[in-house]
Amino acid sequence: MAERGKILRGVAAANIRRTRLALGWSQEALAHEAGLHRTFIGHVERGETNLSIDNLERLADALKIPASELLVAGAVAPAPPAS
């Protein structure tokens, strides 16, 4: 069960980062929109911290996508390549 949590944490981390980059936002901008601290966003995107359902919902609301999409691998379109 613990291994599954790590997989979902990685999926959520990748989807949050991908969506944030697609919007052209910095981690600080996402943190501001979601009402979270910018260092927390970095920890989440690196999969270093557990993400509560409340914070998952706050991030999804800020990113304007359903929270469920953050937990499905490949559900979020890839971000454009960095220039």
N, C-alpha and C positions, 0 to 999 in steps of 0.2 A: 504493500500500500504506500509506503514512504517513497518508493521509486516512482510510482505514478504521480505523486505530488510534485516531484522534481521535474517530470516531463511536462505537466501542465504549467508549472511555474515558468519553464523555458518557452513554452508556446505563448503564454500571456506576455512574457517579456518581449519576445520577438514581434508580436502583433502590436503591442503598444509602441515600440520603437518605430516599426515600419509605418504605422499610421501617423505618428508624430512627424516623421521625416517627410511623408507625403504632403502633409499640411505646411511644411516649411517652418515648423516650430522648433525652438530650442527646448531643452529640458526645463529651463527656467520658465518659458512661456507656458508649457503644459502644466507645470506645477502651479503657476498663477491661475490658470483657467480652472484647474481642479481643486484649488484651495489646499494644496499640499506643499511640502518643502521640496526644493529643487534637488537636494541630495537624496531624498527618498526616491524620486523619479529615477535617478542614476542607479540606486540599489535595485529597484524593481526591474529596470531594463537589463541589468546584468544578471538577474535571477538570484540575487544574493539575499533576498528577504521574502518572507511569506506575504502574500497580498490578501488583505481581508476582503470580504465580499463588499463591504461598505466602500473601501477605497477602489476596488475594481469598478464599482458603479460610478464613483466620482470621476475616474479616468475615462470611462466609456462616455459619460455625459459630456465631458470636456471635449472628447474627440468626435462627438456626434455619431456614435455607432452603438448598436446594441451590445450590452456587456457580454452576452453569450458569444459574440463573434471573437472576442478576445481570447476565448478558451478553445477555439477550433483551429488546428493547424491549417495554414493556407487560406483561411477565411478572409483575411485582410489582404488587399492588393499590395504587391511589393512597392517599396518606395523607389523613386527614381534614383539613378546612380548619383553619387556625390560628385560635384564638379570642382 
